Amino acid sequence: MKNKISEITANIYLIIICFMPLYFENKYFNMIEAKLKYFIVATVAVSAVLLILAAVGKTELEADYRLCVTDFFLFAFGFVMIVGNLLSDYKSEALAGSEGWGMGTVYMLLCIVSYFVVSKFIKNTNIFINTFLVVNIFVLGLGILNGLSIDPLNMNENIASLDYGEYFSTIGNTNWYAEYLCLVLPLAMVLFLSEKNRKMKAGYGMIIVIALFNSVVCNSDSVFIMFGGIVIYLCLFALQNEEHLKSTGTLLLIIGPVLLSIGILDKFNLLIVSIGKLQQIITSIYFAIPVIVIGILFRYKRTLLPPVLKYGRTVLFIVGCFCWFAVCLCFILCNVTDLNMPGIIGEYFTINDTWGTNRGLIWKYAVSVFNDSTWLHKIFGNGCDTFGILVNSRFGEQIKAVWNMNVANAHNEFLQLLVCTGVFGVFTYYGAFIYTSVKGITNKNVLGNALALSLITLILQGFVNNFQPITMPFTFIFLGILRNGNTTFRTRIQRLE
């Protein structure tokens, strides 16, 4: 019975966390503080309950205390953060993240705690997945309304005119929103592709529609990294058999009309702000209509499926090589030669200080700070969420001249980790996510594939984005569920053998 109580407690915790995206206090003006408070209170409360249960009797579930590679990676990551905090020149700031976005050592350790709560106490993860997706119907529904200049919660009240259209739903900044969508869209798409129940498939389809609409209208170019990951997965999935091709065709028949409708809305100036150049390309009739045609052929032209399966991998390999060659060529022409490439090619492939709204400059400063750190700080970092202190103390005047404000983040999660947690921090953090995601993909479990794709796209997008307290808890929870599924799957195979 006590084991059941601990599992119920953990499930209640996950349900509470599912509603965190909807929580806000002073609209967009203290969104970070509101999300931090929500997560910290919920995690500390549940951890206390589980510790009390452990103190009064056994609460372990079967195989609770078996450790896997992911567990060891996160134990090591926690150790690195603690050592980095002790070695930091800004110990109190690193502990609380007070000079950044509140993602100090305490917060990050609580994220690890949330991982272990999920991986050790949860048997059935369907409750969380379904609740998470249902809650996001409301979160992303608000985002759609915001994209259409409708603000039912009056969230944009007192927002500066220059920032109008830069904030969405109850999440906040467009880049935070784009990162958050990496958790939702890949998850819903993979579940949709393999779902047999018509009602569930329709539900996943609805979430895909609203998540895709938000992904394009939020106007953050970083979503194209997520789109790239999704396209690669769809190609590999579709070419497995005819059933997968038909399912992919159905998905394309959802994607195409959504893109086309966004293009029409933008053409008639019905969106909150005009979409960007890349977004205009994928919402044009020259892109959306072919997507619909391919969807129709895959879904209804059965005689086409055998040759697609026969030659599809070869064609995919050739197209992939061509795309890789084209990307490398554009990069070389823009950065090695003296040619000034026009239009989108020059804008996206010329890596300089102004690239990515001045990301190039802050990355250069981040590398400089790391190079000038002591060898101990290079190994264990300078303390969690201390990037802003370190960079502003050295390059404050130059940064203010560009941004007219101080910066708190590297706008690159890899560089942020490198400066704040050192080489060991980078290795242990990415090691946990990469190892577990690869296991999730290779286990060929539907939910495992869905969670792995979400985490992979999230990690890749992080190379042009920031760690933020809205997405981070879900990142570790997804990791815990994926680890849980990997272990369960492995155990089931062992029993079959």
C-alpha positions in Angstrom: 0.0 0.0 0.0 2.9 2.4 0.8 4.4 1.7 -2.5 1.1 2.7 -4.1 1.0 5.9 -2.1 4.4 6.9 -3.3 3.4 6.2 -6.9 0.2 8.2 -6.5 2.2 11.1 -5.0 4.6 11.1 -7.9 1.6 11.0 -10.4 0.0 14.0 -8.6 3.3 15.8 -8.9 3.4 15.2 -12.7 -0.2 16.4 -13.1 0.7 19.6 -11.1 3.7 20.2 -13.3 1.6 19.8 -16.4 -0.3 22.9 -15.5 2.8 25.0 -15.0 2.7 26.4 -18.6 -0.7 28.0 -17.8 0.5 29.6 -14.5 1.4 33.3 -14.5 1.2 36.2 -12.1 1.9 39.7 -13.5 1.3 38.8 -17.1 4.6 38.8 -19.1 6.4 41.1 -16.7 7.5 38.3 -14.2 7.0 35.2 -16.2 10.3 33.7 -15.3 9.8 34.3 -11.6 6.3 32.8 -11.7 7.4 29.6 -13.4 10.4 29.2 -11.1 8.2 29.6 -8.0 5.6 27.1 -9.3 8.2 24.4 -10.1 10.3 24.9 -6.9 7.3 24.7 -4.6 5.8 21.7 -6.3 9.1 19.8 -6.4 10.1 20.5 -2.9 6.7 19.6 -1.6 6.6 16.3 -3.4 10.2 15.4 -2.4 9.3 16.1 1.2 6.3 13.8 1.0 8.3 11.0 -0.6 11.1 11.4 2.1 8.5 11.2 4.8 7.1 8.1 3.3 10.6 6.6 3.1 11.2 7.5 6.8 8.0 5.7 8.0 8.4 2.6 5.9 9.4 1.0 2.7 8.3 2.9 -0.4 10.4 1.3 -3.0 8.8 -0.1 -6.1 10.2 -3.2 -7.9 13.6 -2.5 -9.4 13.5 1.0 -8.0 17.1 1.1 -7.1 18.7 -0.4 -10.2 20.9 2.3 -11.7 21.4 2.8 -15.4 23.9 4.9 -17.4 21.5 7.9 -17.5 21.4 7.9 -13.7 25.1 7.9 -13.4 25.4 10.8 -15.9 23.0 12.9 -13.9 24.6 12.0 -10.5 27.9 13.2 -12.1 26.2 16.3 -13.5 24.9 17.2 -10.1 28.3 16.6 -8.5 29.9 18.9 -11.2 27.5 21.7 -10.4 28.1 21.5 -6.7 31.9 21.5 -7.1 31.6 24.4 -9.6 29.5 26.3 -7.1 32.1 25.8 -4.4 34.9 26.9 -6.7 32.9 29.9 -8.1 33.9 33.5 -7.4 30.2 34.2 -7.1 29.0 31.4 -4.8 25.7 32.9 -3.6 24.8 34.1 -7.1 25.6 30.6 -8.6 23.5 28.9 -5.8 20.4 30.9 -6.5 21.0 32.0 -10.1 20.2 35.5 -8.8 22.1 37.3 -11.5 20.7 35.2 -14.3 17.3 33.6 -14.8 17.1 31.9 -11.4 18.5 28.7 -12.8 21.2 28.3 -10.2 22.6 25.2 -8.6 19.5 24.7 -6.4 17.1 24.9 -9.3 19.1 22.6 -11.5 19.5 20.0 -8.7 15.7 20.1 -8.3 15.4 19.4 -12.0 17.5 16.3 -11.4 15.2 15.4 -8.5 12.2 15.6 -10.8 14.0 13.1 -13.1 14.4 10.6 -10.3 10.9 11.1 -9.1 9.6 10.1 -12.5 12.1 7.3 -13.2 11.9 5.7 -9.8 8.2 6.1 -8.8 6.1 6.2 -12.0 4.9 2.9 -13.6 2.3 4.3 -16.0 3.4 7.4 -17.8 0.1 7.7 -19.9 -1.4 9.9 -17.2 1.3 12.5 -17.6 1.5 12.3 -21.4 -2.3 12.7 -21.9 -2.5 15.5 -19.3 0.4 17.3 -20.8 -1.1 17.2 -24.3 -4.6 18.2 -23.1 -3.2 21.2 -21.2 -1.3 22.2 -24.3 -4.6 22.4 -26.2 -5.3 25.4 -24.0 -1.7 26.8 -24.0 -1.3 26.6 -27.7 -4.9 27.6 -28.3 -4.1 30.9 -26.6 -1.1 31.1 -28.8 -3.2 30.9 -31.9 -5.5 33.6 -30.6 -2.4 35.8 -29.9 -1.1 35.2 -33.4 -4.4 36.4 -34.7 -4.1 39.6 -32.6 -6.7 38.3 -30.1 -5.7 38.7 -26.4 -8.4 37.2 -24.2 -6.2 37.4 -21.1 -5.1 40.9 -21.8 -1.5 39.7 -21.5 -0.1 42.4 -23.8 -1.4 45.3 -21.7 1.4 47.8 -21.1 3.8 45.9 -23.4 6.0 48.4 -25.4 4.9 48.8 -29.0 8.3 47.5 -30.2 7.7 44.2 -28.3 4.2 43.7 -29.5 3.9 40.4 -31.2 7.1 39.1 -29.4 5.2 37.3 -26.7 2.8 34.3 -26.9 0.2 32.5 -24.8 1.2 32.1 -21.1 4.8 31.2 -22.0 6.4 34.5 -23.0 9.2 35.5 -25.4 8.9 34.1 -28.9 12.2 32.1 -28.5 11.0 30.6 -25.3 7.8 29.6 -27.0 9.7 28.1 -30.0 11.8 26.0 -27.6 8.7 24.9 -25.7 7.0 23.8 -28.9 9.9 21.3 -29.4 8.3 19.4 -26.5 4.8 19.3 -28.0 5.0 19.1 -31.8 7.4 16.1 -32.3 5.7 14.2 -29.5 2.2 14.6 -31.0 3.5 13.8 -34.5 5.1 10.5 -33.6 2.2 9.4 -31.5 -0.2 10.4 -34.4 1.8 8.3 -36.9 1.4 5.1 -35.0 -2.0 5.5 -33.3 -4.7 3.0 -34.4 -7.6 4.4 -32.3 -9.5 7.0 -34.5 -10.5 9.2 -31.6 -6.9 9.3 -30.2 -5.5 9.9 -33.7 -8.0 12.8 -34.2 -6.9 14.3 -30.8 -3.2 14.1 -31.8 -4.1 15.6 -35.2 -5.7 18.6 -33.5 -2.7 19.2 -31.4 -0.4 19.0 -34.5 -2.6 21.6 -36.2 -2.4 24.1 -33.3 1.3 23.3 -32.5 2.4 23.7 -36.2 0.4 27.0 -36.5 2.1 28.3 -33.4 5.5 27.1 -34.6 5.3 29.2 -37.8 3.4 32.2 -36.5 5.7 32.7 -33.4 8.3 33.9 -36.0 11.4 32.3 -34.4 13.8 30.9 -37.0 15.0 28.4 -34.4 11.9 26.3 -35.1 13.4 25.3 -38.4 15.9 23.2 -36.5 13.0 21.3 -35.1 11.4 21.0 -38.5 14.6 19.6 -39.8 14.6 16.9 -37.1 11.0 16.1 -37.9 11.6 15.8 -41.6 14.5 13.4 -41.1 12.4 11.2 -38.8 9.4 11.3 -41.2 11.6 10.1 -44.1 13.1 7.3 -42.1 9.7 6.3 -40.7 7.8 6.4 -44.0 10.3 4.2 -45.9 9.8 1.3 -43.6 6.6 -0.2 -45.1 3.4 0.7 -46.9 1.4 1.3 -43.7 4.0 3.9 -42.6 3.9 5.6 -46.0 0.1 5.9 -45.8 0.3 7.2 -42.3 2.9 9.8 -43.3 0.6 10.8 -46.2 -2.2 11.5 -43.7 0.1 13.6 -41.7 1.2 15.6 -44.8 -2.5 16.2 -45.5 -2.7 17.9 -42.1 0.6 19.9 -42.5 0.0 21.2 -46.0 -3.4 23.0 -45.4 -2.1 24.5 -42.1 0.9 26.0 -43.9 -1.3 27.2 -46.7 -3.8 28.8 -44.4 -1.0 30.7 -42.6 0.3 32.0 -45.9 -3.2 33.3 -46.7 -3.7 34.9 -43.3 -0.3 36.6 -43.7 -1.1 37.8 -47.2 -4.2 39.6 -45.9 -2.3 41.0 -42.9 -4.5 39.1 -40.4 -1.6 37.9 -38.2 -0.2 39.9 -35.3 3.0 40.5 -37.2 4.1 39.6 -40.7 6.0 36.2 -40.7 9.7 36.0 -41.6 11.3 35.1 -44.9 11.8 31.4 -44.2 8.2 31.2 -42.9 7.0 32.8 -46.1 8.7 30.2 -48.1 7.1 27.2 -46.4 3.7 28.8 -46.3 3.7 29.7 -50.0 1.7 27.7 -52.6 4.9 26.6 -54.1 5.7 24.6 -50.9 2.4 23.9 -49.3 0.6 22.6 -52.5 3.4 20.0 -53.2 3.1 18.8 -49.6 -0.6 18.2 -50.1 -0.1 16.4 -53.4 2.6 14.1 -51.9 0.2 13.4 -49.0 -2.6 12.5 -51.4 -0.3 10.2 -53.4 1.0 8.4 -50.3 -2.4 8.1 -48.8 -4.5 7.0 -51.8 -2.3 5.9 -54.6 -1.5 2.3 -53.6 0.3 1.5 -56.8 2.9 4.2 -56.1 3.9 2.8 -52.7 6.0 -0.2 -53.8 8.4 1.8 -56.1 8.7 4.5 -53.4 9.7 1.8 -50.9 12.1 0.3 -53.4 13.9 3.4 -54.5 13.1 5.8 -51.7 16.2 5.2 -49.6 18.4 5.7 -52.6 16.7 8.9 -53.5 16.8 10.1 -49.9 20.5 9.4 -49.8 21.1 11.4 -53.0 18.9 14.3 -51.8 20.6 14.3 -48.4 24.1 14.4 -50.0 23.0 17.2 -52.3 21.6 19.2 -49.4 24.7 18.7 -47.3 26.9 19.8 -50.3 24.7 22.8 -50.8 24.9 23.9 -47.2 28.7 23.4 -47.1 29.1 25.4 -50.4 26.9 28.2 -49.1 28.9 28.3 -45.9 32.2 28.4 -47.7 31.1 31.1 -50.2 29.8 33.3 -47.4 32.7 32.9 -44.9 35.8 31.9 -46.8 35.6 33.8 -50.0 35.2 37.6 -50.5 31.8 37.2 -52.2 28.9 39.0 -50.7 26.0 36.5 -51.1 22.7 38.2 -51.6 19.3 37.6 -49.9 18.6 34.7 -47.5 21.8 32.8 -48.3 24.0 35.7 -47.2 21.7 36.5 -44.2 21.7 32.9 -42.8 25.1 31.6 -43.8 27.4 34.6 -43.1 28.7 34.0 -39.6 29.8 37.2 -38.0 29.1 39.4 -35.0 25.6 40.3 -36.2 24.5 36.8 -37.1 21.3 35.7 -35.4 20.5 39.1 -34.0 24.0 39.6 -32.7 24.4 36.0 -31.4 27.7 35.8 -33.1 29.1 38.6 -30.9 27.9 37.1 -27.6 29.3 33.7 -28.6 32.7 35.3 -29.3 32.6 36.8 -25.8 31.6 33.4 -24.3 34.5 31.6 -25.9 36.8 34.4 -24.6 35.6 34.0 -21.1 36.1 30.2 -21.2 39.6 30.5 -22.7 40.6 32.9 -19.9 39.2 30.8 -17.1 41.5 28.8 -14.7 41.9 25.1 -15.5 39.7 24.2 -12.6 36.9 26.5 -13.9 37.4 25.0 -17.4 36.7 21.6 -15.9 34.0 22.4 -13.4 32.7 25.7 -14.6 32.2 29.1 -12.9 28.9 28.2 -11.3 25.4 27.8 -12.6 23.8 30.8 -14.3 26.7 33.1 -13.7 27.3 33.7 -17.4 25.9 37.3 -17.2 28.2 38.3 -14.4 31.3 37.0 -16.1 30.5 38.4 -19.5 29.1 41.8 -18.4 32.1 42.4 -16.1 34.5 42.1 -19.0 32.5 43.3 -22.0 29.7 45.3 -20.4 30.3 48.5 -22.4 30.5 46.7 -25.8 27.4 44.8 -25.0 25.4 47.8 -23.9 26.5 49.6 -27.1 24.8 46.7 -29.1 21.8 45.7 -27.0 21.5 48.8 -24.8 21.3 46.4 -21.8 23.3 43.7 -20.0 22.9 40.0 -21.1 22.2 37.1 -18.9 22.7 34.2 -21.3 24.9 33.0 -24.1 22.0 32.4 -26.5 23.7 29.0 -27.0 23.0 26.3 -24.4 26.3 24.5 -25.2 28.4 27.7 -24.6 26.3 28.5 -21.5 27.0 25.1 -20.1 30.7 25.3 -21.0 31.2 28.5 -19.2 29.0 27.7 -16.2 29.6 24.0 -15.6 32.8 23.4 -17.6 33.9 20.5 -19.8 32.7 17.9 -17.3 29.3 19.6 -17.1 28.9 19.6 -20.9 29.9 15.9 -21.1 27.6 14.7 -18.3 24.6 16.8 -19.3 24.7 16.0 -23.0 25.8 12.4 -22.3 22.6 11.8 -20.3 20.3 13.2 -23.0 22.1 11.7 -26.1 22.6 8.3 -24.5 18.9 8.0 -23.4 17.6 9.4 -26.7 19.6 7.0 -28.8 18.3 4.1 -26.6 14.7 5.4 -27.0 15.1 5.4 -30.8 16.8 2.0 -31.1 14.2 0.3 -28.8 11.6 1.0 -31.5 9.0 1.9 -28.9 6.4 4.5 -30.1 6.5 6.6 -26.9 10.3 6.2 -26.8 10.6 7.5 -30.3 8.3 10.4 -29.6 10.1 11.5 -26.4 13.6 11.0 -28.0 12.6 13.1 -31.1 11.4 15.9 -28.8 14.6 15.8 -26.7 16.8 15.7 -29.8 15.1 18.6 -31.5 15.2 20.5 -28.2 19.0 19.9 -27.8 19.7 20.9 -31.4 17.6 24.1 -31.1 19.5 24.9 -27.9 22.6 25.7 -30.0 20.8 29.0 -30.9 18.6 29.4 -27.8 18.7 29.8 -24.1 18.1 27.5 -21.1 14.9 28.8 -19.5 12.8 27.8 -16.5 9.6 27.1 -18.6 11.0 24.3 -20.6 13.8 22.9 -18.4 11.6 20.9 -15.9 9.8 19.2 -18.8 13.1 18.4 -20.3 14.2 16.4 -17.3 10.7 14.8 -16.9 10.8 13.7 -20.5 14.2 12.2 -19.8 12.9 10.4 -16.8 10.0 8.9 -18.7 12.3 7.9 -21.6 14.7 6.3 -19.2 11.8 4.5 -17.5 10.6 3.2 -20.8 14.0 2.1 -21.9 14.5 0.1 -18.7 11.0 -1.4 -18.9 11.5 -2.3 -22.5 14.8 -3.9 -21.8 13.4 -5.9 -18.9 10.5 -7.1 -21.1 12.9 -8.3 -23.8 15.1 -10.1 -21.3 12.1 -12.0 -19.9 11.0 -13.0 -23.4 14.5 -14.3 -24.1 
